[in-house]
Amino acid sequence: MTFRARHLLGIEHLSPQEITTILDLADRYVDMNRRTVKQSDVLSGLTQINMFFEASTRTQASFELAGKRLGADVMNMSVALSSVKKGETLIDTAMTLNAMQPDLLVVRHPSSGAVNLLASKVNCAVLNAGDGRHEHPTQALLDALTIRRAKGRIQRLTVAICGDIAHSRVARSNLILLGKMENRIRLIAPPTLMPAGVGDFGCELYDDMRAGLEGADVVMMLRLQKERMDGGFIPSEREYYHRYGLDAEKLAHAKPDAIVMHPGPMNRGVEIDGELADDINRSVIQEQVEMGVAVRMACMDLLARNLRAERGRRAVGVMV
């Protein structure tokens, strides 16, 4: 299995072979998670700290469940009650965490680059659970696994990513991953939600949803991230749904077997029609949630292997 990374900070530094390694191992964990007994001892003896500076119920729960199923000692650190709220700097927090000698540190932070900074200050493996508008690597990986299991491949597909592109780290990570795996990517959004320079990623840009969905294999909807909006990006939610919300009529422009995705949480009736979101023949939104646990298990497993190997080399060096 090819995977050399010390941390998982983004998709950008992963090779197509490393992405495939993660997905192949995650497939095995999907099978394990569907068994009656879901426990493994892969991370036995290791400590995992989940540190979320931003609230995210599903991502934090998914990482916690993944760590526990692999046998790690898992601690959720409540940032709202921590010294960060008392004025402690991010570097001071990193040094404090480092003194606790964790093995895996899962971090979500509202500032782009904050997770990279933490990773440079600690001795453990760091997983990025989302930082600002930068990246959300495990979301892109779980999306890729969902697509591969539904379509039988993760190459040479036409993928339409629709909605709030400008504020979405999910969109950025998926752009990078899907591009590495040789897919045709279309971005569909109103001009106010299409970031400058996004065309440099080699994707096609549309502000007409029906034209953008024509012949698509995968339709990936994005949440309107109102908490990151500081102005009038859309005239109203009703108007947004009329033009960019996914419903059966717009989906009819995609291929008949196109799958529908959404990273959640969904705003039903704004980004997607509720009945379509629940349509088991088209929607794979629940499968995305299931794949999330398996992908995070695979990522932590691979990082732990590299961590143990690195520590083993150091121990040999000390003995020599």
Number of C-alpha atoms within 10 A of each C-alpha: 11 13 18 13 15 18 23 24 26 24 23 15 11 19 16 16 14 17 19 20 18 25 24 15 18 25 19 13 24 19 11 16 18 10 10 7 9 14 14 15 12 18 22 14 11 18 19 26 23 23 19 22 17 17 14 14 10 14 21 19 14 20 27 23 18 26 29 19 23 21 18 24 17 20 15 15 13 13 15 13 9 12 13 14 10 9 9 11 12 15 15 15 16 17 15 12 19 17 11 10 14 19 23 25 27 22 24 23 18 17 14 15 18 19 26 18 13 21 22 13 16 20 19 22 22 25 28 23 28 31 24 19 20 21 26 26 27 27 25 26 26 25 28 25 28 27 24 14 15 16 16 10 14 19 17 14 18 22 27 28 26 27 28 25 27 21 23 22 21 23 27 23 24 25 25 20 25 23 18 17 19 14 17 19 24 22 25 27 24 19 15 14 19 20 14 10 7 16 13 8 12 13 17 15 18 19 19 13 22 19 13 25 27 16 18 22 22 24 25 22 25 25 22 23 13 11 7 13 13 7 7 8 14 15 8 11 16 13 12 19 17 14 17 25 23 27 18 11 9 17 22 15 17 23 16 12 14 23 24 24 24 23 19 15 12 18 15 16 17 20 26 23 17 15 13 17 21 13 12 13 11 18 19 21 23 16 17 21 20 17 27 26 26 28 31 27 27 24 22 28 20 22 23 21 16 18 19 12 12 12 12 12 11 12 11 9 9 8 7 6
